[in-house]
Amino acid sequence: MLQDLDIAEPVPPLPRPAVPPYNGYGSLDDSRQNCVALVPKPPKKASRPPMRPPWYAACDMHKLMNKDKIILRFTARMAPTATHALSHADAGRNFVLSYFLMDDSLLIFEPPVRNSGIGGGKFLERQRVYKPGSEEIYTYQDLYVGGRLEVFSRAFELMDADEYTLTYMENNKHIFVMADADAILESLRVQVRGRDAQLRAALVAADSEGCGQLAGAQLEAAFDAAGLRFTRHQLIALRRRADKERGGGAVATEEVLRMLGLGGS
């Protein structure tokens, strides 16, 4: 008996265009939506009850219940990049960067300054911000004093943080590693082995008034001169540890040496 011959032609796979990289305009969803339609349309959003803000859909229930009121605030200033030089006006601008733990969103506000020629106000609407050339968003691990964030081709350097932010990060040092004073002390103790004389000389040179006390900028200059590697946030955590034990805004030189395991002078 003759067998039937299968003469059906195989269905060729449907070609699908490759999604181009994020172009920096709008959100990542906006860029993707522009690739699936000839006429650009806004991306579809999940249905939600009215009066809820746009970032609500990005929250999971655990973060919504436990991180709803937690906002980390930093002061920031613009920084130059390889493709963008700062103008004289931009170099003097100050910003407040707020990070919302509940949905990893950022908001940047510029306090108004009289007679500056810049009105101030909201610089960046609250939203998730993607890292340059990546589909990865900025998270809490990227936020620390001294860190840099590039937001839509503008770089921001985090200069300081408020008391609530510093305390929260120190109380959760298992995830905010830059706020772990024990870790930075251990790192510095390893770095100063065999060059304690160099560190002592740098501390003495930084104490220009000879009062035995070092402010934050002086301590940073001394550590830099001694060739120690650290971040500005780690230095803040170290100073706050010393303040809790001795009190006062400045840190005693003897206290720094004691914390590093070098004893007194």
N, C-alpha and C positions, 0 to 999 in steps of 0.2 A: 504494500500500500504506500502510495506517495505521501510524503509529509508536506504540510503547509510551509510555505516559505514566508518568512517575516520580511516584508518589503517596506515596512514603515521606516521612515527616516528619523534618526534621533533628533530630538528637539535641542537646538543649540542653546547654550546657557545665555541668559539675558544679560547683556553687558550693562554694568553699572559704573557710572562715572566715579572716579576717586574724589574723595572730599579734600579740597585744598586746605592748606594750613590756615589757622585763625589769622584774620587780617587786622585785628585790633579795633575794629569798629563795632560798637555795641557789645553784646555778650557773645559767648561761644555759640549759643543756640541761634542768635540772630544770623551769624555767619553761615551756619549750616543750613538754615532755612532758605537763604538766598541761593543755595546750590541746587535746590530741588524744584524750583519754580522759575519760569521765565520772568514773571512779574513778581518782585519781592513782596512777601506778605509777612506779617508778624508771626512768630512761632506760636503754635497752639500751647496753651497752658492748661494744667490740670484744673478741673472745676473745683471751686472752693466757695464757701459761704461768703457773702458780701462783707465788706469792711475789714477783711483781713489783708495785711500788707503783702506785696509780691514775694517777699522772701519767706513767707510762712510755709510754702510748699516744699522748700528745701530743708526743712527741719525734720529730724526724727523725734519720736516722742520722748526718748530718754533725755536728749539734749534740751528739748523744749521744757521738760519738767525740772531739770536740774541746773541748767545753765541760762535760764531765761533772763535773769537780772544781772548776769555777770558781763561787764563791759571793761575791757582793758584800754586805758587811754595813755597815749604817748604824745609828747611834743615832738615836732619834726620840722625839718627845713629841707628845701630843695637842694639837690646835689647834681653836679655835672655828670654827663654820661659821655660815651665815646662819640655819640652822634648829636648831642645837644649841649651847648655851652650856656652857662647861666648869664643872664643879663644882670646889670647892676641892680635893677628893681627886684628881680627874682631872688637874688642873693640875700636880701634882707627880709624876705617874707617868712613868717612863722605859721605853723599849722598844728592842729590837734587831730591826731589820728585815733579813731575809736574802732576797736575790734570786738565784735559780738561773738561770744563763744557758742551761742545756740545754733548758729548757722554759718559760721566762718565768713561773715561779711565784714566789709570795711566801710567806714564813713570818714571823710576828710573835711574838716571845717577850718576856715581861715578867719581868726579873730580880726575884726576891722581895726585899722590903725588910722587915726586922724591925720589928715594932710599927707597921706602916703601916695595918693593917686590911685589906690587899689581899694575897691569897695569892700572886699572881704565877703564872708558868708560861706555857703556850702560850696566846697570845691569839688567834691565827688559824692554823688548820691550813694546811699547805702546799697551795696551789692557785693557779690563775690568777685574777686579780682584774680585773673589768671596770670601766671608767671610768663615772662616774655618767651615767645616761641614754644609754648608748652600748653597742654590741656590740664595742667596741675594748678590748683588754686593755692593761694597763700593761706597758711594755717598758723596756729599759735606757735609752732616750732620756728617760724620765720620772724617772730616778733621779739625783739630784745633791744635794749638801749645800745646804740652803736651799729645796729643792723641797717641794711638798706633794702628798700622795696622799690621796684620799678612799676609804676602804675600808668598804663597808657602812654609809654615813652617818656614819662617824667619820673626821675629818681627822687626818693625821699630818704633822708637819713634820720633815724630815730635818735633824738637827743636826750630825752629824759622821760620819766613816767611818774604818774601821781602815786601818792602813798598807798591807796587801795590796790593799785596794780602791782606795786613792788611787794606788798604784803601777801597778796594772793599768789603770786608766783613763788615766793619763798615758802609758803605753806603747801604748795604743790610742786616742790622741786623735783619730784620723780618724773614729771613731764616737762617742766621748765628748767632744763639743765643749766642754763646760764645763771639762774638764781640760786644755785646750789653752792653755798659758801664752803661746805666741806670739800666738795670736788675741786674748786679752784684752789683751796689751800693745799690740797694734796698735790695738785699739778705744780704750784709754785714751789713747794718744798723740793720736788724733784728737780725743777729747773735751777734752783739756787745752789745745789750741791756742787762744791768745789769752787764757787765764785761768790762766797758770802762777803769777801772783802770788797768786791766790785759793787755789790748791792749796798753795803754800808756807806761807801763813798758816794753813791748816787743819792742816797737818802740825806746825807749831810749837805750835799750840793743843792738839793731841792729845797732844803730848809734855809732860805736866804736870810731870815730874821734870827735864826739860831734859837728859836723858842722851843724846839723839841716837838712841835706839832706840825702836821702836814694836812693841808686841805686836799680836796679831791683832785684838783688839777696838778698840785705838787706831787702827790703820790703817783699819779699817772705818769708824770714826767720822769720820776725816779725809776719806776719800773721799766719805762721805755729805754732810759739810759743804761739800765742794767741788762737790757736785751731779753726781758721776760715777755712771754707771749700770753696775752689775755684779751678779753673784750671789755668794753666800757661797762657793760651790765655786770660782769663778774667782779669788776672793781667796786661797783656800787654795793654788791652783795657782801664783799669783804669789809667794806667800811661800815656797813650797817651791822655786821657781826661784831666789829670792834666797838661801835657805839653802844650796843646792848650791854657789853661787858664793862665799859669804862664811862660811857656817856659823853656828850659834847659833839659838836659838829665836826671838828678836826680830829685826826687820829694821831696818837702819840707815836713817835718813832720807836720807842721801846716796845710799844704794843705790837707794832708791825713785825719787829724782829722776834718777839715772843711767839706770835701766831705762826711764824714761818719756822719755828724751831731753832732759832739762832741765838736765843738768849738776849741779854742786854749788850750794850756797847762797852 
